[in-house]
Amino acid sequence: MNNTYTKHINEDLWIACESFSNSRNWGHKARVYYKNELVEEKKIIYYNRTWERYIYESIMLCLVDRLDNRKAIPLSDRIAMYKCIKESNN
């Protein structure tokens, strides 16, 4: 299970996600890029099923929260990122 997915928020902001698995658990890794620079990354390990509307939703929302706490990108881009994730189905 090694899938990748990229979600483009706007021309300056996107999220790169990937899945991983081993014999005991599985999870998602994600990185946020702003103006071609890595600004945040997160890894979540799951031991059993997760309930998401679509794959990577949980980790992308965690990244929004981390970016909001750090004020790493402008507020308008954080809001756009949140809306794009919540209004999406993939």
C-alpha positions as CSV (number, residue, x, y, z in Angstrom):
1,M,0.0,0.0,0.0
2,N,2.1,2.9,-1.2
3,N,-0.2,5.5,-2.8
4,T,0.6,9.1,-3.5
5,Y,-1.6,12.1,-3.9
6,T,-1.1,15.8,-4.4
7,K,-3.7,18.5,-3.5
8,H,-3.2,21.9,-5.1
9,I,-4.8,24.7,-3.1
10,N,-3.5,27.6,-5.2
11,E,-0.5,28.4,-7.3
12,D,1.7,28.9,-4.2
13,L,0.3,26.2,-1.9
14,W,0.0,22.4,-2.2
15,I,0.1,19.2,-0.1
16,A,1.9,16.1,-1.0
17,C,0.5,12.9,0.7
18,E,1.6,9.3,0.7
19,S,0.6,6.0,2.3
20,F,2.8,3.5,4.0
21,S,2.4,0.1,5.6
22,N,4.3,-2.6,7.4
23,S,3.3,-5.8,9.2
24,R,2.0,-4.1,12.3
25,N,0.5,-0.8,11.2
26,W,-0.1,1.6,8.4
27,G,-0.3,5.3,8.0
28,H,-0.1,8.6,6.1
29,K,2.7,11.1,5.6
30,A,2.1,14.6,4.3
31,R,4.1,17.7,3.5
32,V,2.9,21.2,2.8
33,Y,4.8,23.3,0.3
34,Y,4.4,27.1,0.1
35,K,6.2,29.0,-2.7
36,N,8.2,25.8,-3.5
37,E,9.5,25.5,0.1
38,L,8.6,22.8,2.6
39,V,6.9,24.5,5.5
40,E,5.4,21.6,7.5
41,E,5.2,17.8,7.5
42,K,3.3,15.3,9.5
43,K,3.1,11.5,9.9
44,I,0.2,9.6,11.4
45,I,0.3,5.9,12.3
46,Y,-2.9,3.9,12.4
47,Y,-3.3,0.5,14.1
48,N,-6.8,-0.1,12.8
49,R,-9.3,1.4,10.5
50,T,-9.7,5.2,10.3
51,W,-13.0,6.9,9.3
52,E,-12.5,9.6,6.8
53,R,-14.7,11.0,4.1
54,Y,-11.8,10.4,1.7
55,I,-8.2,9.3,1.9
56,Y,-5.7,11.7,3.5
57,E,-8.5,14.0,5.0
58,S,-7.3,13.5,8.6
59,I,-3.6,14.2,8.0
60,M,-4.4,17.3,5.8
61,L,-6.6,18.7,8.5
62,C,-3.8,18.1,11.1
63,L,-1.4,20.0,8.9
64,V,-3.9,23.0,8.7
65,D,-4.0,23.0,12.5
66,R,-0.2,22.9,12.8
67,L,0.2,25.7,10.3
68,D,-2.4,27.7,12.1
69,N,-0.5,27.3,15.4
70,R,2.8,28.3,13.9
71,K,1.4,31.0,11.6
72,A,3.8,29.5,9.0
73,I,1.8,30.8,6.0
74,P,-0.6,33.8,5.6
75,L,-4.1,33.4,7.1
76,S,-5.8,33.7,3.8
77,D,-3.9,30.7,2.5
78,R,-4.6,28.7,5.7
79,I,-8.3,29.4,5.3
80,A,-8.2,28.4,1.6
81,M,-6.4,25.2,2.5
82,Y,-9.1,24.3,5.2
83,K,-11.9,25.1,2.8
84,C,-10.4,23.1,0.0
85,I,-9.9,20.0,2.2
86,K,-13.4,20.2,3.8
87,E,-15.2,20.8,0.5
88,S,-13.4,18.1,-1.4
89,N,-14.2,14.4,-1.8
90,N,-10.7,13.4,-2.8
